[in-house]
Structures are given as C-alpha cells and as structure tokens.
C-alpha cells in the first residue's frame, strides 16, 4: 500500500520502518480485527522492539487511523477515467461498476475498511482521519457525476448529495457482505449465485435512471 499520503516527512530509514509497522499491522488487523491486537504483537511481527514502535506511534489506534487513511486514499486514487460520457447517468453507472469491481478485487483493503468501521463506531482517537476526509472530499467520489445526471435529467430528480451518499454506502455494504459470505444461500428453483454482487449493482444502477 502507498503510505505517501500520510506525509510524515520521514528520513529514508524511518520511512522503511514505518512501512514495516504499517504493513505488519495491516496483516494482523485483517486477520484478527483491531481490538485483540496489542502493540507487543505489532512489535514482534515487525521484528522491532516495543520502544521502537512507540517512537512512531503512541497506540495501535493511531496505526489503525493511518491505515484507514491509506486505504481510502487508494480507493480515491483508483477513480481515473479518460472516457467521455453521454450524460451524468452513464458516468455514474461507470463509476458504480468500477468501484464495485475495485472493492472485490482488493478484498483485503475492503475487509480492513470494514473492520475499522466496526471497531470505531463512536469517536476516533485523533482527528487525522476526519481532517483527511474533509480536506480531500472523499465522501463525494461520485457526487460530481450524480449531480450532472440530476441536472441533465438522466438521473432521478433527488438531492445529488443524498443520492451519492446512499449509492456509496449501500454499494459498499453489499460488497462487504459478498466478500464475507461468498457462498450464499440459494433456494430452489432460483438460479444459483443469485447473490452475485454484479447483479445487485446493475439493479442499483437501473434504480437511479430517470425514465425519459
């Protein structure tokens, strides 16, 4: 994972050590969740002393915040397209499919974001993540295309901000569930794999199209 977004201005040696700490913590958190992991576990996995770990982070929660920032940054940086779209609906549909695929192809990152959300349901241990979210507007990754679609009439006439937020939250929640439960329950005579996430994404895309 790319940690340059964290902008610690470390020396090359410190960059290497911080990367090791973050990489090993990421593996531990994805495997065990965040709360059961201790700083001592992280030190052992990183092949460092506990004192060295504390030179970089005061707590595992601070490490978790940095990993969440890096994970969201990876998602944000994935949004690149040189394509031209006929209208806002076509552009929004493209990004919904794109991010659905991205989440599934990056299962560990998706799993980590899920674990982080479950672990911090109330207050974050510091404001680094909040500041990042506010500065980078990552909550509006598809807002521009949705707003364009509402304006040009290709998307149902709803508040663009609410619509974009709902799309992002619902799509991610479904992909999370699919990753955790790839073997879905089926009921005869319904076709197997009825829970396939691509089908859900297409249903969601069709639900926002404005019938002209």
N, C-alpha and C positions, 0 to 999 in steps of 0.2 A: 504494500500500500504506500502511496505517496504522502509523506508527512510534511512536505514543504509548506503547506497551508498553515501549519502551526506557528511558523515564523519565530523560532526561539533564538535565532542568530547564534547558534552553537558553533564551536570550533569543529573541524572535521572529526576529531576523536569523540567529542561529545555527541555529534550527530550520529555517529556509529553506535555509541552506547544507548542513546535514546531510542534509536530504531530497534535495537535488540530488545529493549524493555517493552516497547510498544508491540512488536511482533509477538513476543512470547506471551505478553498479557492478553493479546487478542486471541491467541490459540487457547489459553486457559479459560478465558471468559466464554468463548463459543462452546467449549467442551463442558464446562462446569457451571455456567452462569457467573454473575459478578459477585454476589454476596458470599458464597463459600470460599472464594479465593482470597488468600492473605498476601500481604507484602512479602512475607517469607517465601511463599510459593513462587511469587514472581522473581524474587532474587535467585532462588535455586534454578528455576527454568532459564533465567538469563545468564547463569554462571557468574553471578556477581555477589558481592557482599550486601547485606541489608543496608549498611551505611551508604554504600554507593547508590543504591536505588533511591534512598532518601535525599541524595544530592540532586536528584532530578524531580522527584515527586514526593509530596507530603503524605499522600494517601493513594489507595487503589482507585478511589472515586475520581481523583484528578486524572489518573491514567485513562479511566473509562470515558471521561469527558473528551480528552484528546482523541481517543479512538472514534468517538461518535462524530466529532468534527471532521476527522479524516474520512470517515465512511460517507457522510453526507456530501463532502466535497467531491469524492469520487463519483457519486451519483450526479451531482451538478455538472461536473466536467464532461460527463457522458453525453449531455444534451448538445450535440452538434449536428447540424444538417445544412447542406448546401442546396437542398431541394426547394423548388418553388411550388406553392400550393394554390389551388384554385380559390379556396376560401378558408375561413377560420376553422370550420368543421374538419376539413381534410387535414389541416395541420395538426389540430388537436388529436384526431384519430391516429395520426402517425406517431405522435409522442406517447399516447397511451399504449400503443402496441410496443413501441421502442422500450419504454420503461418496464412494461410487463416482462419482456424478454430479458432486459438487463437484470432485473431482480432475480429472475430464475437462473440466469447464467452465473450470477455472483451470489451463490447460496450462502456462503459464509458471511459476507457483508450484510445480506438481508437478515440472516439469523442474528448477527450481532446487534443490528439496529433494533430488532425485536426484543432481544434480551435487555438492551439498555432501556427501552421504553417500559418494560415490566419492572425493572429494578429501580427506576427513578420516577415514581408516579406522583411525587409531590415536588419538593424543592431540590434544585441542582446544588451540588456542593460549592460551585462558584459560578461566575457569570460569563465565563469564556464561551460557552455554547450559546447562551442567549445573545451575547454580543455578535457572535458569528452569524447566527440566524437573522438577526436584524440588519446587519451590515450587508450581507450577501443576498438577502431576499430569497433564500432557497425555498421558502414556502410558496413562492409564486413561479415555480419552474414551468408550469403550463398555463399560467394566468394570461400571458400575452395572446396566445393563440385562442384561448377561450373567449377573451374579451373581443378579439377580432371577429370571431364567429357570431357572438351575440350582436355585434354591431352590423355585420353584413347580412344577418338574418339566417345564416346556415345552421346556427345552434339555437336551441330553445331559449326563449326570452326570460332568462333568470339572471340574478345578480352574478356577474362574472367571478367575483371574489369567492362567493359562497359555492358556486358551481365548481370552480377549480379546486378549492379545498376539499370538497366532497369527493370529487373524482380521485384525487391523490390519495386520500385516506382510505377510501373503500377499495381501490385497486390494490394498494399495498397490503391492506389487511387480508384480502383474498389470496394474494400470492404467498403471504406468510403462512396462511393455513395450508395451502397446497404443498409448500415445501416441507412443512412438519408432518403432513399426512398425505403422502403421495399415493398410498394405497387407499383409495376412497371406497366407501360403501356403495354398492350398486344394488338395484332392485330389479329383478326380472319383471317384465321383458325389456326394461330400459337398457339402452345400449351401454356397455361397459365404458368406463372413463368419462362418465357424464360430468364429473367434477373438473375436467381439464380446464386449466385456467385460461387458455386461449378463447374458449367458448364464452366464458364469463366476460372477458374483455370485449369481445365482439358484441355481446348483449349490452354492455355498458355504453359502448360507442354508439350503437343504434338508438339508445335511450336519450341521447342528447341531441340527436339530429332533429332539426326543425323541418317538418314535412312541408315542402313548398308546393 
